[in-house]
């Protein structure tokens, strides 16, 4: 029922007019921008509605959004969010809290502005705005730990400043020049999708190589640590104590001694046992051989006797 009503409304001449399309795209863009900064797009919407209410008019139930006290509160919250996002570790905690706040801000923007969706159902428009803001927030919150792990937190303020600039520029352009702002938003969305694909492939590659992001191996560029190989030394031992080696025919025993490499941690693997070969004496010939110049049938000759 809702889908049929939505399609019927979107195909009307009023909804297909240039002004209605721009109003819808502007609301969608501001909701997406809320995924980076929760209060900055709301502040831009409130200020823009005060300057020219015909640019992006508000729904009758959201007229209090452009009141001066609420604008002051939004300005303070915007400065606090920008400042907190510059501090490493604390910015992760801020992203965790804003997982709920930023989609809520996107929902307010879509439901408060007069567009094709909010005219049909404010709840439907709020749901679309919340999904868009959550999508951009997910990209932001997922990429920040990677920046922290690869730059030891030094790159966090730089990335945060870039996000501030993008959110401010898009908020202003989406209200003052909607076409340019929408083009910029589409380009940014494509870049973010490409970034997410690259991060997913990088994480899968490191997991396949046995490297977990954020560990010492990841900090070394993904190189796997070499497992120390055992070194075997041979030594001759007494044949009476052949318990640790292989008995040789000479009575000595080849003993295997495990010696880990110097400075390397023990891999915790014991050398495999060596099969012991029993000491078998060589066979003694039982057949007598004739003396030199004699025959086998001749009896033995004592010294001084003649045959």
C-alpha positions in Angstrom: 0.0 0.0 0.0 2.8 2.4 1.0 4.8 1.5 -2.1 1.8 2.1 -4.4 1.1 5.4 -2.8 4.8 6.4 -3.1 5.0 5.5 -6.7 1.8 7.3 -7.5 3.0 10.5 -5.7 6.5 10.4 -7.3 5.0 10.2 -10.8 2.8 13.4 -10.3 3.9 16.5 -12.2 4.5 18.3 -8.9 7.0 15.7 -7.8 8.7 15.6 -11.1 9.3 19.3 -11.3 12.9 20.6 -11.1 12.3 22.3 -7.7 10.9 19.2 -6.1 13.7 17.0 -7.4 16.3 19.5 -6.1 14.6 19.6 -2.7 14.6 15.8 -2.5 18.2 15.5 -3.5 19.2 18.3 -1.1 17.5 16.5 1.8 19.1 13.2 0.8 22.5 14.9 0.6 22.2 16.6 4.0 21.1 13.4 5.6 24.1 11.6 4.2 26.4 14.4 5.4 25.0 13.8 8.9 27.0 10.5 8.8 30.2 12.5 9.2 29.0 15.3 11.6 25.7 14.9 13.4 25.0 18.6 14.1 26.7 20.5 11.3 24.1 19.7 8.6 21.3 20.5 11.1 22.9 23.8 11.9 23.3 24.6 8.1 19.6 23.7 7.6 18.5 25.9 10.4 20.6 28.8 9.3 19.6 28.4 5.6 15.9 28.3 6.5 16.2 31.6 8.4 18.0 33.2 5.5 15.7 32.0 2.8 12.8 29.7 3.6 12.1 29.1 0.0 15.4 27.4 -0.6 14.6 24.4 1.5 11.3 24.9 3.3 10.6 23.1 6.6 7.5 21.1 7.4 5.0 22.9 9.7 5.7 20.6 12.6 9.5 21.4 12.4 9.4 25.2 12.3 11.1 25.4 15.8 14.2 24.0 14.2 15.1 27.5 13.0 14.6 29.2 16.3 17.7 31.2 17.7 18.0 29.2 20.9 18.1 25.9 19.0 20.6 27.3 16.5 22.9 28.3 19.5 22.6 24.8 20.9 23.4 23.2 17.6 26.5 25.5 17.1 27.8 24.5 20.6 27.3 20.8 19.9 29.0 21.1 16.5 32.1 22.7 18.1 32.2 20.0 20.7 31.9 17.2 18.2 34.6 18.7 16.0 37.0 19.1 19.0 36.4 15.6 20.4 37.0 14.0 17.1 40.5 15.4 17.0 41.7 13.4 20.1 43.0 9.8 19.4 41.2 7.0 21.3 38.4 9.4 22.4 37.3 9.8 18.8 36.6 6.1 18.7 34.4 6.4 21.8 32.7 9.4 20.2 32.0 7.4 17.0 30.5 4.6 19.2 28.1 7.1 20.8 27.2 8.8 17.5 26.3 5.5 16.0 22.8 6.4 17.3 23.0 10.2 17.1 24.1 10.6 13.5 21.3 8.4 12.0 18.8 10.2 14.3 20.1 13.5 12.9 19.7 12.2 9.3 16.2 11.1 10.1 15.3 14.6 11.4 16.7 16.3 8.3 14.6 14.1 5.9 11.5 14.4 8.0 11.8 18.1 8.7 12.3 19.3 5.1 9.5 19.5 2.5 10.4 16.8 -0.1 8.5 14.1 -2.0 9.1 11.5 0.7 8.2 13.6 3.8 5.0 14.8 2.0 3.8 11.2 1.8 5.0 10.0 5.2 7.4 11.7 7.7 8.3 8.2 9.1 9.2 6.9 5.7 11.4 9.9 5.1 13.0 9.6 8.5 13.8 5.9 7.8 15.5 6.8 4.5 17.5 9.6 6.2 18.6 7.3 9.0 19.8 4.6 6.7 21.9 7.1 4.6 23.5 8.7 7.7 24.2 5.2 9.1 25.9 4.1 5.9 28.3 7.1 5.8 28.9 6.8 9.5 29.8 3.2 9.2 32.5 4.1 6.6 33.8 6.8 8.8 33.9 4.7 12.0 35.4 1.7 10.2 38.3 3.6 8.6 39.3 5.5 11.7 40.8 2.5 13.6 42.8 1.7 10.5 44.2 5.2 10.6 45.0 4.9 14.3 46.8 1.5 13.8 48.9 2.6 10.8 49.9 6.1 12.1 49.9 5.5 15.9 47.1 8.1 16.2 49.1 10.9 14.5 46.9 10.9 11.4 43.6 11.1 13.3 43.5 14.9 13.6 44.4 15.2 9.9 41.6 12.9 8.8 39.2 14.5 11.2 40.0 18.0 9.8 39.4 16.7 6.2 36.0 15.3 7.3 35.2 18.7 8.9 36.0 20.5 5.6 34.0 18.0 3.5 30.9 18.2 5.8 31.0 22.0 5.9 31.5 22.4 2.2 28.8 19.9 1.3 26.3 21.4 3.8 26.8 24.9 2.3 26.7 23.7 -1.3 23.7 21.5 -0.9 21.7 24.5 0.3 23.3 27.3 -1.8 24.1 25.4 -5.0 22.3 22.0 -4.8 23.5 20.7 -8.2 27.2 21.2 -7.3 26.7 19.8 -3.8 25.0 16.7 -5.2 27.8 16.1 -7.7 30.3 16.4 -4.9 28.3 14.0 -2.8 28.2 11.4 -5.5 31.9 11.6 -6.1 32.6 11.3 -2.4 30.2 8.3 -2.2 32.1 6.6 -5.0 35.4 7.3 -3.3 34.2 5.9 0.0 32.9 2.7 -1.7 36.3 2.2 -3.3 38.0 2.8 0.0 35.8 0.3 1.8 36.5 -2.3 -0.9 40.2 -1.7 -0.5 40.0 -2.0 3.2 38.1 -5.3 3.0 40.5 -6.8 0.6 43.5 -5.7 2.7 42.0 -7.1 5.9 41.2 -10.4 4.1 44.7 -10.6 2.7 46.3 -10.1 6.1 44.0 -12.7 7.7 44.9 -15.1 5.0 48.6 -14.4 5.7 48.1 -14.9 9.4 48.5 -11.2 10.3 45.9 -9.5 12.4 45.4 -5.7 11.9 46.8 -3.7 14.9 49.4 -6.3 15.9 53.2 -6.0 15.7 53.2 -8.0 12.5 50.8 -5.5 10.9 53.0 -2.6 12.0 55.9 -4.3 10.3 54.1 -4.3 7.0 52.5 -7.7 7.2 55.7 -9.7 7.4 55.3 -13.0 9.2 57.8 -13.8 11.9 60.1 -16.7 11.1 59.7 -19.8 13.3 63.1 -20.8 14.7 64.2 -24.1 13.3 65.8 -26.7 15.5 69.5 -27.4 15.1 70.7 -31.0 15.5 74.2 -31.8 16.7 75.7 -35.2 16.5 78.0 -36.6 19.2 79.4 -40.0 20.0 78.3 -41.7 23.2 79.0 -44.9 24.9 77.2 -47.9 23.5 76.2 -48.9 27.0 73.8 -45.9 27.1 72.1 -45.8 23.7 68.8 -44.3 25.0 69.1 -41.0 23.2 70.4 -42.0 19.8 71.0 -44.5 17.0 73.5 -47.2 17.7 76.2 -47.4 15.1 78.2 -50.5 14.1 81.3 -49.1 15.8 79.7 -48.9 19.2 79.1 -45.2 19.1 75.7 -43.6 19.2 74.4 -40.6 17.2 72.6 -38.4 19.7 70.1 -35.7 18.5 70.3 -32.5 20.6 67.7 -29.8 20.2 69.3 -26.3 20.3 67.1 -23.3 19.5 68.6 -20.4 17.8 70.0 -17.7 20.0 67.6 -14.9 20.8 64.6 -16.7 19.4 61.6 -17.9 21.4 61.1 -21.6 21.7 58.4 -22.7 19.2 57.1 -25.2 21.8 57.7 -28.2 19.4 59.7 -31.2 20.6 62.0 -33.1 18.1 60.5 -36.2 16.7 61.8 -39.5 18.3 64.4 -41.3 16.3 64.1 -45.0 15.6 66.7 -47.0 17.5 68.4 -49.7 15.5 69.5 -52.8 17.6 73.2 -53.6 17.8 73.6 -56.7 15.7 77.0 -58.4 15.8 78.4 -59.3 12.4 78.1 -63.0 11.5 81.0 -65.3 12.3 82.0 -67.6 9.4 81.6 -71.3 10.3 83.4 -72.9 7.3 87.1 -73.6 7.8 89.4 -72.6 5.0 92.4 -74.9 3.9 95.9 -73.8 4.7 98.0 -72.4 2.0 99.1 -75.2 -0.4 96.8 -77.8 1.0 93.4 -79.2 0.4 90.2 -79.4 2.3 90.4 -83.1 2.8 94.0 -83.1 4.2 94.1 -83.7 8.0 95.8 -81.1 10.1 99.6 -81.4 10.2 101.5 -81.0 13.5 104.8 -79.2 13.4 107.6 -81.6 12.6 105.3 -84.2 10.9 105.2 -85.1 7.3 102.4 -86.7 5.3 
